[in-house]
Each structure stands twice: as C-alpha cells, then as structure tokens.
Amino acid sequence: MNQILVLYDSRSGNVAKMAALVAEGALQVPETEVRVRHVDEATAEDVVWCDGLAVGSPTNMGILSWKMKRFWDETMADKWLEVDGKIACAFSSAGGWGGGMEMACQSILTVLMNFGFLVFGVTDYSGRKMTLHYGAVASKEPREEETQEACRILGRRLAEWTALYVHGRKDQHPLTKGVKRLCPGDFVEDKTQEA
C-alpha cells in the first residue's frame, strides 16, 4: 500500500483547502492511503510512516511558517536518519500573486533536503498560466480551477513517484499512464484579446 502524508499549517484555512486537494489528487493513484495532518496534530511517527510527503505552509515573509519550521526543528529532530530517502514536495498560499509562494515552497524543500528527502517539482501546467515547478501555489483560497488542479496534480504526482520508486509499480510512471499532460505549447493565445 502506497502511504502518503499531507502535512500542513494553515492560519486562514486557505492552505487547509489546498491540502484537501493534494490529498484528493494522491487518492487518484490506486492502492494509496492518505493521511492529512495539521502541523499542530502531526507526530514524528506520521512522517516515519509515510512513503511520500507533501508539506504545505502559508507564505510567511517569503518562507515557510514558524510553526512548520518548529515542527522540523523540534518534533523531527530525533528522527533525522529515519526519513532519509523518502519522496517529498511542497505547496503554499500567500495573500496575493507575487507574495512569495514559490520562495516559500523552496524554503520547505530546503528543510526537507536537510532531512534527506528526495524532492521534486512538476513540469506540467494545470492551466494556461499556472505551473507548479516548485510546488502548487495559490493566491489566498484556491478558487480558480487551474489552482485546484495544480494541487491535485501535485498529490497525484507524489503518489505516482512513491508507487514507482518505493513499490516498484512501473505502471504508475506518468509517461505510461495516458493522462493528458499540459505544457506551454498546448495553449494558443487569442491575439484578439490583447490590449
């Protein structure tokens, strides 16, 4: 059984909504069990349990929240060598576009790399102007369909990679599944709409 943990901090509820969408995406991969844990309720054992980890945080001055950082500094300190080699990714929401969400994702990925996690980004687009190269990002609540889909893609890709690399399920490689993957060339711009 593929074991995925979605660990998040959320002050306003926006990242919590993203976490639910990431979990929804992970569940698209057969034989996957998902735990969703707020950082206040999560334990080190939750992280040790999982094969793959998605970490979400509000953007706090361009980096992860202090609660999420404290979890890794304190709660996970004794588990340093027990999580080495697990697969992980990141997601974040800020108060507006340009609010530093990608920087926050990179700060999460940096923390995870220090614990030995194998981190990844996603090449796919979820909409005409929405990528998740560093993780799924949202401006406030994930209202737009392409933002919601970015969260689902992130969760699905995490579950695919753990199914492939941890459990040897070659049928879960993204290139073999026949799922439509979007890239920049898939979007034809309507020149009549330009101002």
C-alpha positions in Angstrom: 0.0 0.0 0.0 1.3 3.4 -1.0 1.4 5.7 2.1 1.1 9.5 1.6 1.1 12.1 4.3 -0.1 15.6 3.6 1.3 17.8 6.4 0.2 21.4 6.5 0.0 24.6 8.5 -2.9 26.9 7.8 -3.8 30.1 9.6 -6.8 31.3 7.4 -7.9 27.9 6.1 -6.5 28.5 2.6 -3.6 26.0 2.9 -6.0 23.6 4.5 -8.2 23.7 1.4 -5.0 23.1 -0.7 -4.1 20.2 1.5 -7.5 18.6 0.9 -7.0 19.0 -2.9 -3.5 17.5 -2.7 -4.9 14.5 -0.8 -7.7 14.2 -3.5 -5.0 14.0 -6.2 -3.0 11.4 -4.3 -6.1 9.2 -4.0 -6.3 9.1 -7.8 -3.5 6.5 -7.7 -4.8 3.0 -6.9 -3.7 1.3 -3.6 -2.9 4.6 -1.9 -3.6 5.5 1.7 -3.5 9.2 2.6 -3.3 10.9 6.0 -3.9 14.6 6.2 -2.4 16.2 9.3 -2.3 19.8 10.6 1.1 20.6 12.0 -0.4 21.1 15.5 -1.7 17.5 15.4 1.0 15.7 13.4 3.6 13.4 15.1 7.0 12.3 14.0 5.6 8.8 13.6 3.3 10.2 10.9 6.3 11.3 8.9 8.2 8.0 9.6 5.0 6.1 8.4 4.7 7.7 5.0 6.4 6.8 1.7 5.7 10.3 0.3 5.2 13.6 2.0 3.5 16.8 0.7 4.2 19.8 3.0 2.1 22.9 2.8 2.5 26.2 4.6 1.3 29.8 4.4 3.9 32.1 3.0 5.4 34.0 5.9 7.6 36.8 4.6 8.7 34.6 1.7 9.4 31.4 3.7 7.6 28.7 5.5 5.6 29.4 8.7 7.3 29.4 12.1 5.0 26.5 13.2 6.1 24.4 10.3 9.8 25.2 10.9 9.4 24.4 14.6 7.9 21.0 13.7 11.1 20.1 11.8 13.4 21.7 14.3 11.8 20.1 17.4 9.4 17.3 16.6 11.5 15.7 13.9 15.0 16.3 15.4 15.3 12.7 16.8 14.0 11.1 13.5 16.8 12.7 11.4 18.1 9.4 9.9 14.7 7.6 9.8 13.2 9.6 7.0 16.3 9.7 4.7 15.3 8.8 1.1 11.6 9.5 1.3 10.0 11.4 -1.5 8.5 14.9 -0.9 7.0 18.1 -2.4 5.7 21.4 -1.3 2.7 23.8 -1.6 2.0 27.3 -0.3 -0.5 30.1 -0.4 0.1 33.9 0.1 -2.1 36.9 0.3 -1.7 37.8 -3.3 0.2 36.9 -6.5 3.8 37.9 -6.1 3.6 37.2 -2.4 6.5 34.8 -2.4 4.7 31.4 -2.6 7.4 29.9 -4.8 10.1 31.1 -2.4 8.1 29.6 0.5 8.0 26.3 -1.4 11.7 26.4 -2.0 12.3 27.0 1.8 10.1 24.0 2.5 12.1 21.9 0.0 15.4 23.1 1.6 14.3 21.9 5.0 13.2 18.6 3.5 16.5 18.1 1.7 18.3 18.6 5.0 16.4 15.6 6.3 17.4 13.6 3.2 14.1 13.7 1.4 14.2 13.4 -2.4 12.2 16.4 -3.5 10.7 17.2 -6.9 8.9 19.8 -8.9 6.3 19.2 -11.6 6.8 20.1 -15.3 3.1 20.0 -16.2 0.9 23.1 -16.5 -2.5 23.0 -14.8 -3.8 25.8 -16.9 -2.7 28.5 -19.4 -0.7 30.5 -16.9 -0.4 28.0 -14.0 2.7 25.9 -13.4 3.9 24.1 -10.3 7.6 23.7 -11.0 8.4 24.4 -7.3 5.1 23.1 -5.9 1.5 24.1 -6.0 0.8 27.8 -5.2 -2.3 29.8 -4.6 -3.2 33.4 -4.0 -5.4 33.2 -1.0 -8.0 30.5 -1.3 -7.6 28.0 -4.2 -10.7 29.2 -6.0 -9.7 29.0 -9.6 -10.0 25.6 -11.3 -6.4 25.7 -12.5 -5.1 26.4 -9.0 -7.2 23.5 -7.7 -6.0 21.3 -10.5 -2.4 22.2 -9.6 -2.9 20.9 -6.1 -4.5 17.7 -7.4 -1.6 17.2 -9.9 1.0 17.6 -7.1 -0.7 15.0 -5.0 -1.2 12.6 -7.9 2.5 13.0 -8.9 3.7 12.4 -5.4 1.6 9.2 -5.2 2.9 8.1 -8.7 6.5 8.6 -7.7 6.2 6.7 -4.5 4.3 3.9 -6.2 7.0 3.7 -8.8 10.2 4.2 -6.8 9.2 2.7 -3.4 6.8 -0.1 -4.5 8.2 -0.8 -8.0 4.9 -0.2 -9.8 6.2 0.8 -13.2 2.6 1.2 -14.5 2.4 4.4 -12.3 5.1 6.3 -14.2 3.4 9.5 -15.5 4.6 8.9 -19.1 2.9 5.4 -19.2 -0.5 6.3 -17.9 -2.1 8.1 -20.8 -3.1 11.1 -18.6 -3.2 14.4 -20.6 -0.2 16.5 -19.5 -0.1 20.1 -20.4 2.9 22.2 -21.5 3.2 25.8 -22.6 2.8 24.9 -26.3 -0.7 23.5 -25.6 -2.1 26.9 -25.1 -2.8 29.0 -28.2 -3.1 32.7 -27.2 -6.1 34.6 -28.6 -4.4 37.7 -30.2 -7.8 39.4 -30.4 -7.9 39.6 -26.5 -4.6 41.5 -26.2 -4.9 45.1 -25.1 
